[in-house]
């Protein structure tokens, strides 16, 4: 503001003026603590990055070691899955006074006899109708050729013949590769059979000495970790049992509806195809495709092209029901996994380890989720090792041996662990009993 004499007024005492030509900015002036805070934030970011790198390195090393030990781990895991199926029968016999070894051996032999009986029932049907199927196969090919000759394809017989000749020549040219692939497949089948035999042997020992494994493992960890080892072992076992029951239910649904469709359409070998469909459900993706392809092929060569198309539609509908509805929902609710997690787990497992990886991906994901929830509840002070009846396992013993016993947790130490959130967000959460 100018003075009355026309000269500029002096700025107030203590104020500063901008130099002529300088440009102002709207950015706030830096705080004196900015550098110190930036150094502190950088230090925390560096520590977090180092921790993340160490965790990733540990996961990579563990994955590498598990990959090298996969030949040993696969029979162990398969033996555990067999044991979850057979344990209820073994437990029933043991409670009625049977010795553990005898109960395990009898149940395992009955299980093998049941599988052998199913094969004995199916094999005569397949052998008895093999000649008839071979006769009908040529008729089915002629029907397919006639269908290709008509609209909308309108392929001439010469074109079809040339296509067949081209296919034969291609097969002959790649005979060496096909032979190598067949040898590889035969070796793979041999490895699978060896793993199954080893799994059955391990299943016998699991069933005979199963109740001793948890106390033995708890004794290796010490009294402080024993309750957590026992609680986690029980949760893992329950999760694996739930997985087998769910797969069996899904397989039964597939076999029932596909078998019913084959029966109504008059397709032969209904029982063998239904059994194949049931067991195919235990091998995700590939099992369903192979079982469905067999059903369509048998329908094509026996009851004609039209009914084969109907069978194909039935198979596709049932597989869509299984893949998009039954497995995500049932496994999501039973194993407490979201449907997206189930789908991603199957995709990752099949990419890493093929069919076996796809089969084991869901139970492995469920076990990881169980361990994560247990650790989360432990960090929150919710005492997940305490059972619903207010007891927990504790390790006792002396130099002659140790055992797990149940102890009652005092009322003031009990903390109700909230139930895991349901897979369906619209499903209400029920509070824990008591």
PyMOL commands that set and color helices and strands:
alter all, ss='L'
color gray80, all
select helices_A, chain A and resi 34-68+70-95+100-149+157-173+175-221+223-264+270-280+286-303+305-334+339-379+411-413
alter helices_A, ss='H'
color red, helices_A
select strands_A, chain A and resi 391-398+401-408
alter strands_A, ss='S'
color yellow, strands_A
deselect
rebuild
show_as cartoon
